[in-house]
C-alpha cells in the first residue's frame, strides 16, 4: 500500500470508523502517511504530534502493514501496558493483521524462580513467609510470571521492597544460561516470545540497555529489528546520558558482598572468602555513611575534597579488587561464583573509571567529554560518570541497527524549531514534521497570567502563588492540578491551600502516584499538588480536571553537576547556555505540564501560569508562542466568568 492509501485507512469509512470514540483527524492521517514513507525509505523521522492527534494509531497502522519487524519503545511500564493491552489489539483487529506481537519488560517485573527458592532459606525474610508462600503457589499457575499479576500481594511487599528484591533478578546477579531454572525462566521465556514476534513493545530503559549493556539474550531482539519507533521521545536524551555513562551504587556493592558471603558460607574451604566479603561490606558501609547530610548531587571533586572520603573510597576499591582476585580461581566451581566474578569485574572497572583523577578545569575541551559526580540516595549513594553529550553514542547506536527510526512526542520542538532535540541525539539526517493538536483551544481553554506576583527568587513567592491560586480554585470548585517546580514550593503551597480551602487537597508524597490520581478522578472536585512526576504521563479526561496551575517556568535547578557541565560545554563552543539549553528545556517541560489540561475534544479548562517573567522578559513571547493558541486573561473577574461556564 502507498503512504496515501495507508493514511486513508484512518479516514471516514475506513476500518476504524466504527470504533467507539474514533473520529477521522487530518493530522493523524498526515502522520500515518509520513511514517509509512519512512518505513519505505528506511529513513529517520521526527514527528511532534500535538495532544489529540492520535499518534499511536498513526504509527501502529503503517508498522503492522509494513511487513517489517518493528520495535516500539515507550516511556513507562504504564504506557507499555496501555499500548499492548488496549491500542495494539484494536488496531490489529481493525486491520485484520495477522502480526505476532509481544510485550517485554525489564527483569524487575518478572519472578525469578531461582531466587524465589533461595529466598525460602533466608532467615531475614521470615516476616514475609506468608506472602512468599502465596507467591510460590502463584508461580505454579502463572504463564508470564509478571509480578503485576499478584496485585495486592506484591503491592504490599513493594512498600518495603525487601521481598521484591529477593525474588527478582538484576542484570548484575542473574546467572543467565548457567541457571538451573533457565529453561523455565520467565524472563527468558518473555524474550523468546519477543524474538519470534513481528512487533515488540518495550520501554526506553530496555531499548538503551540492549545496546549499552548487551544484556544476555536481549541483544538479539534489537539486532533483528527493521524499524524502531520511539514514543515519548522527549525523554530519550536524558535517559541516554544515564545509559551511556557509568554508575556504581553502594547498594550494588553491598549486594555483591552479601551474595558472595552467602555462597561462600556453603563451602567449608572458603572461610577466607567469607571474611573478605565481610571486610568489603564493612568498607562499603563506611562509605555509605559519608553520604549522610550531603546535597543530593555534587561534583566528584567536591566530594573527594575531604581526606576521609578519599581514604575510604580508595579502601573500597582495594577491597573490591581483592574480592575479585579471590573469586577468580572459583569461576569454574559453580554458576554462582562465576556470576559473582563477572559482577566484581564489571563493578571494579566502573569504580576505577569514575574515581580516577579528574582532568583539571582548564584541560583541553576534548578531554571534557563526561562529568563525574556523586549522588546521595535514601541509603548510601552512588558514583557516576555521565557523558556531557550523547549525539555520537546515539549515532553509533543507529549505525549498528540501521533501518527506520521514528521519534515522536507531543513536545519535541520549540516553536517550529526541532534543533534542540535533533542536536541532542545527532539526528541531522532526520526529516521533521510538526502537527498541531486538533483540539479547539480557542474555544476549549483560556490562559490566565496573573499580575502582582513577586519575582520567583523572592522567598515569599510560593505563598504568593498559593494566594493567587486560591480564588481561581474556589471559582472552579476544585478540579485543579497545582504543578510545582520544587519540593520546597510544593510543601509551602500545599500547606497554605489545605489551610484555606474547604476542598479535598491531595499532595504528592501522601500516597502513591497512581492512588492519588485515582482519588483525584473519583472525587471530581479535588485539588492535587504535585511536582515533576505529575507534569507528564498523566491523563485525566473530563470535568474532574478543569484547571491546571503552574507555579513558575520549569528551569532546571542550578547546581546539578550534569546540567552545569552541559552549560559549560556550550560556553566553550561559543554558544549561549540560556537560549541554547535552559530556555528550550524549560519550554518543553512547560508544554508537558500544560498538556495535562485538554485531553479530549469535550474537555474545557483554564491554564494559569503564575511566573511574572512570562510578561516582563523578552523571552516570554517565545514561551507563549510555544503554547497552543488560546485567549489570554489577565483579570481575576474574567477568570471567574469563564470558569462559571464550565
VOGU-3710 file (C-alpha; in Angstrom, 3 decimals, decimal comma):
1> xxxxxxxxxx> 0,000/0,000/0,000  1,134/3,556/-0,703  1,532/6,062/2,143  -1,603/7,830/0,906  -3,598/4,579/0,958  -2,391/3,833/4,482  -3,427/7,317/5,597  -6,842/6,692/4,032  -7,420/3,761/6,366  -7,701/6,312/9,181
11> xxxxxxxxxx> -10,310/8,364/7,351  -14,088/8,313/7,257  -15,388/4,981/6,004  -12,135/3,210/6,872  -11,825/0,139/9,099  -11,607/2,308/12,229  -14,711/4,398/11,622  -16,908/2,045/13,645  -14,710/2,059/16,741  -16,122/3,887/19,797
21> xxxxxxxxxx> -14,630/7,348/20,131  -12,806/7,251/16,800  -13,007/10,303/14,544  -11,088/10,960/11,361  -8,336/13,519/12,052  -6,331/15,154/9,301  -3,138/15,456/11,444  -3,336/11,730/12,240  -3,599/10,861/8,556  -0,678/13,142/7,696
31> xxxxxxxxxx> 1,443/11,455/10,349  0,477/7,962/9,169  1,487/8,851/5,596  4,828/10,267/6,772  5,538/7,190/8,901  4,644/4,842/6,033  7,003/6,785/3,777  9,798/6,489/6,363  9,201/2,727/6,501  9,510/2,526/2,711
41> xxxxxxxxxx> 12,715/4,563/2,597  14,236/3,143/5,813  14,647/6,740/6,925  14,755/8,674/10,199  11,703/10,779/11,012  10,953/13,128/13,926  7,267/13,930/14,482  5,777/16,285/17,031  2,124/15,331/17,260  0,067/17,652/19,435
51> xxxxxxxxxx> -2,242/16,250/22,090  -5,237/14,564/20,489  -3,520/13,761/17,183  -3,822/10,033/17,790  -0,145/9,342/17,174  -0,336/5,769/18,477  -2,679/4,673/15,679  -0,716/6,825/13,235  2,423/4,730/13,742  0,828/1,354/14,532
61> xxxxxxxxxx> -1,131/1,186/11,255  1,907/1,568/8,948  4,031/-0,591/11,254  1,591/-3,534/11,187  1,124/-3,266/7,417  4,817/-2,833/6,599  5,755/-6,487/6,906  8,827/-5,324/8,827  9,892/-6,447/12,267  9,213/-3,430/14,484
71> xxxxxxxxxx> 10,268/-2,471/17,983  8,055/0,109/19,736  9,570/1,784/22,794  7,514/3,814/25,279  8,436/5,957/28,257  6,969/3,912/31,118  5,588/0,495/32,025  2,120/2,057/32,316  2,310/3,282/28,722  3,622/-0,130/27,666
81> xxxxxxxxxx> 0,579/-1,834/29,155  -1,794/0,702/27,624  -0,230/0,284/24,195  -0,065/-3,500/24,294  -3,342/-4,352/26,015  -5,583/-1,586/24,616  -4,328/0,183/21,495  -2,491/-2,611/19,727  -5,353/-5,171/19,845  -7,811/-2,578/18,495
91> xxxxxxxxxx> -5,584/-1,652/15,574  -4,659/-5,231/14,781  -8,305/-6,351/14,871  -9,497/-3,425/12,735  -6,844/-4,145/10,116  -7,255/-7,913/10,479  -3,477/-8,016/10,555  -2,049/-11,434/11,465  1,066/-9,916/13,042  2,524/-11,677/16,080
101> xxxxxxxxxx> 3,016/-9,244/18,946  4,878/-9,418/22,251  5,342/-7,339/25,386  8,742/-7,270/27,036  9,576/-5,559/30,326  12,645/-5,330/32,499  13,798/-8,141/34,773  12,385/-6,499/37,888  8,863/-7,127/36,576  9,258/-10,910/36,457
111> xxxxxxxxxx> 9,551/-13,527/39,163  12,950/-15,222/39,324  12,352/-18,901/40,139  15,906/-19,464/41,316  15,884/-16,530/43,719  12,371/-17,400/44,936  13,579/-20,851/46,001  16,649/-19,305/47,590  14,515/-16,774/49,499  12,809/-19,566/51,441
121> xxxxxxxxxx> 16,114/-20,251/53,203  16,809/-16,653/54,217  16,074/-16,070/57,915  15,825/-12,317/57,272  12,648/-12,947/55,257  10,708/-14,744/57,979  8,433/-11,707/58,273  7,342/-12,275/54,660  6,898/-16,075/54,627  3,102/-15,894/54,316
131> xxxxxxxxxx> 3,467/-13,639/51,321  6,243/-15,798/49,937  4,018/-18,874/50,230  1,320/-17,112/48,211  3,920/-16,213/45,579  5,147/-19,810/45,404  1,584/-21,003/44,860  1,046/-18,418/42,117  4,342/-19,377/40,466  2,971/-22,860/39,735
141> xxxxxxxxxx> -0,026/-21,387/37,859  1,239/-18,310/36,027  2,285/-18,345/32,395  4,002/-14,956/32,171  5,425/-14,671/35,701  4,729/-10,907/35,775  4,605/-9,701/39,369  1,806/-7,293/38,459  -0,499/-10,329/38,307  -0,139/-10,705/42,064
151> xxxxxxxxxx> -1,977/-7,442/42,737  -2,154/-6,602/46,459  0,180/-9,449/47,464  3,128/-7,828/45,746  1,702/-4,335/46,179  2,083/-4,626/49,938  5,573/-6,025/49,547  6,633/-3,010/47,489  6,089/-0,758/50,489  9,325/-2,247/51,772
161> xxxxxxxxxx> 10,717/-3,845/48,679  12,987/-6,260/50,569  10,878/-9,225/49,417  10,625/-7,995/45,823  14,404/-7,635/45,601  14,858/-11,181/46,817  12,518/-12,792/44,273  13,600/-10,844/41,190  16,899/-10,758/39,356  19,017/-7,889/38,072
171> xxxxxxxxxx> 21,498/-7,713/35,219  24,172/-7,995/37,930  23,018/-11,128/39,768  21,256/-13,111/37,002  23,013/-16,433/36,347  21,833/-16,499/32,741  22,117/-19,783/30,881  24,112/-21,219/33,805  20,996/-21,150/35,983  19,318/-24,488/36,784
181> xxxxxxxxxx> 15,928/-22,837/36,158  16,890/-21,239/32,842  14,516/-23,354/30,725  11,549/-22,312/32,904  12,793/-18,737/33,425  10,017/-16,183/32,891  12,452/-13,523/31,631  13,986/-15,946/29,136  10,512/-17,056/28,047  9,389/-13,443/27,510
191> xxxxxxxxxx> 12,478/-12,803/25,422  11,971/-15,924/23,330  8,406/-14,762/22,637  9,730/-11,329/21,687  12,302/-12,809/19,326  9,519/-14,633/17,477  7,211/-11,599/17,228  6,653/-9,161/14,375  6,067/-6,226/16,724  7,553/-5,951/20,204
201> xxxxxxxxxx> 6,613/-3,350/22,811  9,463/-2,381/25,167  10,376/0,729/27,156  13,235/3,181/26,778  15,286/1,621/29,580  15,241/-1,757/27,835  15,977/-0,220/24,449  19,085/1,524/25,739  20,160/-1,359/27,966  20,071/-3,651/24,965
211> xxxxxxxxxx> 22,657/-1,595/23,152  24,784/-0,382/26,040  24,738/-3,276/28,489  24,385/-6,122/25,971  22,041/-7,791/28,450  22,001/-11,557/27,931  19,632/-12,654/25,205  18,002/-9,267/24,653  20,508/-8,001/22,101  19,159/-10,466/19,572
221> xxxxxxxxxx> 15,789/-8,714/19,670  17,062/-5,245/18,780  19,503/-6,567/16,176  16,668/-8,366/14,388  14,501/-5,276/14,066  13,899/-3,472/10,766  12,214/-0,451/12,344  12,373/1,235/15,740  9,596/3,553/16,941  10,312/5,692/19,996
231> xxxxxxxxxx> 7,208/7,199/21,568  7,544/9,874/24,275  10,877/10,578/22,578  11,419/13,822/24,511  12,625/11,640/27,413  15,354/9,956/25,392  18,322/12,399/25,563  18,406/12,421/29,367  17,920/8,660/29,636  20,590/8,044/27,009
241> xxxxxxxxxx> 23,080/10,021/29,093  22,401/7,669/32,013  22,985/4,542/29,961  25,996/5,772/28,002  27,709/6,647/31,264  28,975/4,565/34,175  27,457/4,221/37,632  28,190/2,262/40,801  25,874/2,421/43,809  26,666/1,354/47,343
251> xxxxxxxxxx> 23,628/-0,926/47,130  25,188/-2,812/44,204  28,381/-3,232/46,198  26,557/-4,442/49,311  24,506/-6,931/47,300  27,683/-8,362/45,789  29,225/-8,692/49,254  26,079/-10,365/50,612  25,759/-12,830/47,719  29,445/-13,813/47,854
261> xxxxxxxxxx> 29,280/-14,305/51,604  26,092/-16,390/51,390  27,570/-18,715/48,743  30,987/-18,961/50,403  29,405/-19,974/53,700  28,088/-23,113/51,994  31,677/-24,164/51,162  33,754/-25,404/54,121  37,067/-24,451/52,483  36,217/-20,814/51,787
271> xxxxxxxxxx> 36,322/-19,177/55,206  38,880/-16,662/53,897  36,420/-15,581/51,188  33,678/-15,169/53,799  36,000/-12,906/55,772  36,966/-10,920/52,657  33,303/-10,359/51,800  32,634/-9,175/55,354  35,577/-6,763/55,221  34,401/-5,451/51,867
281> xxxxxxxxxx> 30,877/-4,963/53,238  32,285/-3,047/56,203  34,264/-0,751/53,899  31,157/-0,089/51,828  29,155/0,635/54,981  31,719/3,268/55,995  31,483/4,738/52,502  27,663/4,777/52,741  27,853/6,797/55,940  29,857/9,527/54,213
291> xxxxxxxxxx> 26,796/10,486/52,146  24,715/11,423/55,189  23,760/15,094/55,198  25,231/15,826/51,760  23,428/17,708/48,979  21,625/15,189/46,802  24,088/15,691/43,948  27,533/17,243/43,871  30,678/17,076/41,708  33,078/14,253/42,488
301> xxxxxxxxxx> 35,890/16,749/43,059  33,882/18,456/45,816  33,050/15,115/47,409  36,680/13,962/47,373  37,980/17,274/48,713  37,543/15,646/52,137  40,537/13,444/53,013  38,410/10,900/54,867  36,182/10,336/51,848  39,260/9,906/49,649
311> xxxxxxxxxx> 40,710/7,342/52,018  37,505/5,309/52,380  36,823/5,397/48,621  40,338/4,084/47,968  39,802/1,347/50,560  36,539/0,271/48,894  38,345/-0,013/45,555  41,195/-2,019/47,120  38,877/-4,467/48,905  36,763/-4,876/45,763
321> xxxxxxxxxx> 39,920/-5,678/43,799  40,902/-8,187/46,484  37,475/-9,823/46,345  37,717/-10,112/42,570  41,131/-11,754/42,890  39,831/-14,327/45,382  36,829/-15,131/43,154  38,947/-15,683/40,041  40,058/-19,288/40,770  36,475/-20,195/41,790
331> xxxxxxxxxx> 34,907/-19,336/38,417  34,544/-22,984/37,417  33,267/-24,194/40,786  29,619/-23,220/40,203  27,362/-20,750/38,423  27,018/-18,536/41,489  30,753/-17,882/41,761  31,084/-17,382/38,005  28,336/-14,754/38,115  29,855/-13,099/41,210
341> xxxxxxxxxx> 33,235/-12,837/39,473  31,603/-11,256/36,448  29,860/-8,721/38,695  33,068/-7,937/40,593  34,989/-7,360/37,359  32,308/-5,022/35,992  31,883/-3,066/39,221  35,637/-2,647/39,631  36,003/-1,383/36,052  33,259/1,195/36,556
351> xxxxxxxxxx> 34,502/2,158/40,034  38,037/2,714/38,748  36,806/4,701/35,762  34,653/7,077/37,808  37,143/7,627/40,617  40,290/8,150/38,538  41,825/11,615/38,893  39,513/14,051/37,063  41,132/16,315/34,424  41,881/19,880/35,529
361> xxxxxxxxxx> 39,254/22,521/34,894  41,403/24,180/32,204  42,038/20,914/30,333  41,591/20,729/26,573  37,925/20,567/25,540  38,395/17,088/24,030  39,139/15,713/27,492  35,931/17,085/28,985  33,520/14,624/27,469  31,989/13,474/30,714
371> xxxxxxxxxx> 31,202/14,791/34,147  31,885/12,806/37,289  29,611/13,290/40,267  28,134/11,623/43,333  24,543/11,284/44,439  23,190/10,769/47,936  20,396/8,179/47,962  17,911/7,028/50,577  20,693/4,860/51,945  24,257/5,421/50,840
381> xxxxxxxxxx> 24,831/6,825/47,414  26,362/6,339/44,003  29,379/7,486/41,996  28,741/8,400/38,382  30,451/9,348/35,123  27,952/10,829/32,658  28,698/11,968/29,100  28,043/15,650/28,537  26,741/14,928/25,045  25,269/11,684/23,694
391> xxxxxxxxxx> 24,908/12,519/19,989  27,949/10,476/18,924  26,943/7,474/21,044  23,390/7,556/19,756  24,550/7,887/16,148  26,670/4,790/16,719  23,573/3,001/18,016  21,621/3,897/14,868  24,512/2,819/12,666  24,680/-0,509/14,491
401> xxxxxxxxxx> 20,951/-1,069/13,939  20,113/0,610/10,604  16,603/0,853/9,230  13,620/3,054/10,011  13,839/5,201/13,125  10,774/7,177/14,229  10,883/9,633/17,132  7,554/11,069/18,256  6,083/13,003/21,163  3,683/15,834/21,833
411> xxxxxxxxxx> 6,647/18,049/22,811  9,815/17,963/20,710  10,005/21,385/19,057  10,453/24,875/20,431  8,093/26,841/18,230  8,793/25,431/14,779  12,401/24,503/15,591  13,415/20,878/16,234  17,096/21,765/16,591  17,274/21,340/20,356
421> xxxxxxxxxx> 16,039/17,732/20,177  17,775/16,751/16,935  21,191/18,048/18,026  20,970/16,196/21,345  20,689/12,821/19,545  22,685/13,611/16,417  19,656/13,386/14,120  20,995/15,701/11,426  19,701/13,403/8,668  16,171/13,070/10,044
431> xxxxxxxxxx> 13,141/14,610/8,413  10,853/16,563/10,756  7,093/17,027/10,855  5,154/19,193/13,297  1,420/18,623/13,687  -0,738/20,929/15,792  -3,306/19,471/18,142  -6,730/19,069/16,534  -8,344/20,383/19,734  -10,018/23,784/19,516
441> xxxxxxxxxx> -8,067/25,555/22,266  -9,586/28,923/21,375  -12,984/27,519/22,352  -11,998/24,942/24,964  -9,381/26,782/27,049  -8,172/30,059/28,470  -4,710/31,127/29,629  -4,563/33,239/32,809  -1,471/35,356/33,515  -1,986/36,904/36,977
451> xxxxxxxxxx> -0,349/40,221/37,825  1,254/41,496/41,002  3,318/38,425/41,884  6,883/38,937/43,180  9,909/37,605/41,295  10,256/33,798/41,571  13,525/34,099/43,540  11,703/36,030/46,288  11,322/33,815/49,422  7,665/34,873/49,594
461> xxxxxxxxxx> 6,939/33,616/46,092  5,399/30,164/46,898  2,917/31,701/49,335  2,103/34,429/46,814  1,360/31,723/44,229  -0,916/29,941/46,702  -2,733/33,211/47,447  -3,224/33,895/43,720  -4,340/30,325/43,044  -6,876/30,139/45,885
471> xxxxxxxxxx> -9,650/32,312/44,341  -9,162/30,580/40,983  -9,562/27,142/42,544  -12,599/28,324/44,505  -14,179/29,746/41,354  -13,572/26,444/39,569  -14,996/24,493/42,514  -11,837/22,388/42,591  -10,845/20,029/39,818  -7,352/21,567/39,821
481> xxxxxxxxxx> -3,776/20,417/39,361  -1,188/22,656/41,026  2,140/21,771/39,404  5,225/22,906/41,317  8,854/23,097/40,224  10,375/22,217/43,612  9,547/20,214/46,712  10,003/23,317/48,850  7,334/25,142/46,857  5,101/22,071/46,979
491> xxxxxxxxxx> 5,241/21,947/50,770  4,504/25,643/51,243  1,744/25,830/48,634  0,079/22,614/49,816  0,117/23,759/53,443  -1,428/27,119/52,542  -4,143/25,591/50,314  -5,041/22,964/52,897  -5,464/25,695/55,468  -7,610/27,927/53,242
501> xxxxxxxxxx> -9,696/25,641/51,002  -12,736/23,635/52,005  -11,983/21,203/49,172  -10,059/17,950/49,374  -6,348/18,687/48,803  -4,212/15,732/47,708  -0,451/16,168/47,993  2,372/14,257/46,347  4,038/12,031/48,935  0,858/11,302/50,884
511> xxxxxxxxxx> 0,247/8,187/48,752  1,476/6,560/45,554  1,133/8,480/42,297  -1,496/6,108/40,937  -3,512/6,180/44,180  -3,512/9,994/44,217  -4,648/10,154/40,587  -7,402/7,619/41,219  -8,607/9,590/44,246  -8,479/12,848/42,282
521> xxxxxxxxxx> -10,514/11,496/39,357  -13,023/9,772/41,640  -13,630/12,855/43,774  -14,279/15,118/40,799  -13,682/18,349/42,763  -10,340/17,724/44,429  -7,076/19,663/44,251  -3,828/17,795/43,592  -0,487/19,447/44,372  2,489/17,725/42,757
531> xxxxxxxxxx> 5,968/18,192/41,330  7,781/16,747/38,312  6,198/13,266/38,265  2,767/14,830/37,615  3,900/17,079/34,762  3,736/14,287/32,178  2,214/10,860/31,626  -0,984/11,903/33,434  -4,268/11,563/31,545  -7,375/12,804/33,387
541> xxxxxxxxxx> -10,209/13,350/30,918  -13,470/15,128/31,672  -14,559/17,682/34,237  -12,536/16,195/37,103  -9,607/18,270/35,784  -10,647/21,745/34,663  -7,811/23,897/35,945  -4,005/23,494/35,704  -1,914/25,948/37,735  1,869/26,082/37,204
551> xxxxxxxxxx> 3,881/27,931/39,820  6,833/29,045/37,652  8,734/28,323/34,470  10,434/24,942/34,990  14,049/25,965/34,535  16,491/23,306/35,744  17,660/23,906/39,301  21,189/25,375/39,490  23,949/23,278/40,949  23,231/19,936/39,272
561> xxxxxxxxxx> 26,687/18,711/38,142  25,494/17,194/34,860  23,462/20,217/33,836  26,231/22,639/34,828  28,694/20,626/32,702  26,361/20,913/29,708  26,140/24,673/30,195  29,918/24,925/30,410  30,329/22,881/27,214  28,026/25,308/25,385
571> xxxxxxxxxx> 30,103/28,255/26,629  33,293/26,570/25,407  31,751/26,246/21,953  30,877/29,942/21,968  27,156/29,361/22,435  24,661/30,955/24,785  23,638/28,490/27,523  20,345/30,197/28,322  18,981/30,221/24,788  20,707/27,026/23,620
581> xxxxxxxxxx> 19,698/24,806/26,544  18,000/26,328/29,580  15,093/28,027/27,814  14,371/25,206/25,296  14,310/22,590/28,058  12,057/24,763/30,224  9,666/25,287/27,299  9,435/21,563/26,552  8,729/20,818/30,221  6,178/23,638/30,437
591> xxxxxxxxxx> 4,368/22,274/27,395  4,234/18,857/29,060  2,627/20,344/32,169  0,209/22,498/30,181  -0,720/19,422/28,150  -2,459/17,897/31,167  -5,413/20,287/30,764  -7,157/19,366/27,488  -7,171/15,614/26,863  -10,405/15,201/24,903
601> xxxxxxxxxx> -12,495/17,206/22,388  -15,144/17,770/25,069  -12,727/18,995/27,759  -12,742/22,654/28,783  -10,485/24,372/31,264  -8,138/27,118/32,448  -4,334/27,140/32,353  -2,834/29,517/34,941  0,873/30,403/34,576  1,998/32,314/37,627
611> xxxxxxxxxx> 5,561/33,268/36,614  5,691/37,077/36,062  8,730/36,682/33,778  6,383/35,488/31,017  5,111/39,052/30,805  8,183/41,019/31,903  11,014/39,300/29,990  11,588/39,388/26,241  11,826/35,590/26,117  8,276/35,406/27,486
621> xxxxxxxxxx> 6,984/35,888/23,938  8,861/32,768/22,891  7,324/30,869/25,793  3,783/31,948/24,892  4,335/31,187/21,208  5,171/27,588/22,105  1,789/27,004/23,775  -1,465/26,195/21,961  -3,205/29,362/20,838  -5,918/30,309/23,351
631> xxxxxxxxxx> -7,375/33,591/24,627  -5,287/35,233/27,359  -6,950/36,538/30,528  -5,234/38,980/32,882  -8,033/39,895/35,310  -9,494/37,653/38,006  -13,063/38,708/37,177  -12,635/37,459/33,603  -11,291/34,177/35,008  -14,307/33,780/37,289
641> xxxxxx> -16,640/34,492/34,388  -15,014/31,823/32,207  -14,936/29,243/34,998  -18,610/29,830/35,680  -19,360/28,434/32,205  -17,586/25,104/32,792
//
